[in-house]
């Protein structure tokens, strides 16, 4: 299916693709996380990204999606090392807010479109490429890192 859509934005390259949930409906795009085609009622465009209803609330920035987060750097490093060992390509995004600059412009929380929503980051975010999210989450659940 990778030749049928853009993996970066979910734009369909083939016109005859049908919705995974509603086979009678034409697909409006392909979710960049689960790589499944969905119609307009089963999906949402977040910025320029096409996401299914199950994935439209993920924090996404520059092709990476948050799969785990904690204020404990050791926990996040452990989760990262488990994902690396399993063949994934994780990245830890971290910016701890300091008492001297709470709320400054350098501290931000990404939403699905990568826009600042006014929250201060006090979390280490474990991110993986969007296409790795389902398998990475399964791995973290198997290790009981995610519930």
C-alpha positions in Angstrom: 0.0 0.0 0.0 3.0 2.3 0.4 2.9 3.2 -3.3 -0.7 4.3 -3.0 -0.3 7.2 -0.6 2.2 9.8 0.7 3.6 8.4 4.0 4.4 12.0 5.2 0.9 13.5 4.9 -1.5 10.6 4.0 -2.5 12.0 0.6 -4.0 9.3 -1.7 -2.2 8.7 -5.0 -4.9 6.2 -6.2 -8.4 7.5 -6.7 -10.3 4.1 -6.3 -9.2 3.4 -2.7 -12.0 2.5 -0.3 -12.5 3.2 3.4 -11.3 0.4 5.7 -14.4 0.8 7.9 -16.9 1.7 5.3 -16.1 -0.3 2.1 -18.9 1.6 0.1 -17.3 5.0 0.8 -14.3 6.4 -1.0 -11.2 6.9 1.1 -10.3 10.6 1.7 -6.7 9.6 2.7 -4.5 7.2 4.5 -3.7 7.5 8.2 0.1 8.3 8.5 0.2 6.2 11.7 -1.7 3.0 10.9 -1.3 3.2 7.1 -5.0 2.4 6.6 -7.4 4.2 4.2 -10.4 6.0 5.7 -13.3 8.1 4.6 -14.1 11.6 5.8 -16.3 10.4 8.7 -13.6 8.1 10.0 -10.7 10.6 9.8 -9.5 14.1 10.4 -7.0 16.4 8.8 -4.8 17.9 11.5 -2.9 20.6 9.8 -1.7 19.0 6.6 -1.6 15.5 8.2 -4.3 12.8 7.5 -5.1 10.8 10.6 -7.8 8.3 11.4 -10.1 8.9 14.4 -8.0 6.6 16.6 -4.8 8.5 15.9 -5.9 12.1 15.5 -4.9 13.1 19.0 -1.3 11.9 18.8 1.5 14.5 19.4 3.3 14.6 16.0 6.3 16.7 15.1 8.5 16.4 12.0 7.3 12.9 11.2 7.7 11.6 14.7 4.9 10.7 17.1 4.9 10.5 20.9 4.5 6.9 22.1 5.5 7.4 25.7 6.2 10.2 28.1 7.3 10.6 31.7 9.0 13.1 34.0 11.5 10.3 34.9 14.4 10.4 32.5 15.5 6.9 33.5 12.1 5.4 32.6 12.2 7.1 29.2 15.8 6.0 28.6 14.8 2.4 29.5 11.8 2.5 27.1 14.1 4.0 24.4 16.7 1.3 24.8 14.0 -1.4 24.6 12.7 0.1 21.3 16.3 0.4 19.9 16.9 -3.3 20.7 13.7 -4.2 19.0 14.8 -2.4 15.8 12.8 0.9 16.1 14.2 4.4 15.6 13.2 6.3 18.8 14.1 9.8 19.7 13.7 11.5 23.1 12.5 15.0 23.1 13.1 16.8 26.3 13.1 20.3 27.6 12.7 20.7 31.3 11.2 24.0 32.3 13.4 25.8 34.8 12.1 27.9 37.7 13.9 30.9 36.1 12.0 30.8 32.8 8.6 29.2 33.4 6.4 29.8 30.5 9.1 31.1 28.2 8.8 30.7 24.5 11.4 27.9 24.4 9.1 25.5 26.3 6.3 23.9 24.3 4.1 20.9 24.0 3.4 19.6 20.5 -0.1 18.7 19.5 -0.8 16.6 16.4 0.0 19.5 14.1 3.1 20.5 15.9 1.7 23.8 17.2 2.3 25.3 20.6 -0.8 25.0 22.8 0.4 27.0 25.9 1.6 24.1 28.1 5.0 23.9 29.6 7.0 20.7 29.0 7.9 18.9 32.1 8.1 15.6 30.4 10.5 13.5 28.4 8.7 12.4 25.3 9.7 9.2 23.5 8.9 9.6 19.9 9.2 7.2 16.9 8.6 7.7 13.2 4.8 7.7 12.6 4.9 4.4 10.7 6.5 2.7 13.7 3.9 3.8 16.2 1.6 0.7 16.2 4.4 -1.8 16.5 6.4 0.3 19.0 3.3 0.6 21.2 2.8 -3.1 21.0 6.4 -3.6 22.1 6.0 -1.2 25.0 2.7 -2.9 26.1 4.4 -6.3 26.0 7.1 -5.0 28.2 4.4 -3.5 30.5 5.8 0.0 30.0 2.5 1.1 28.5 -0.9 -0.1 29.8 
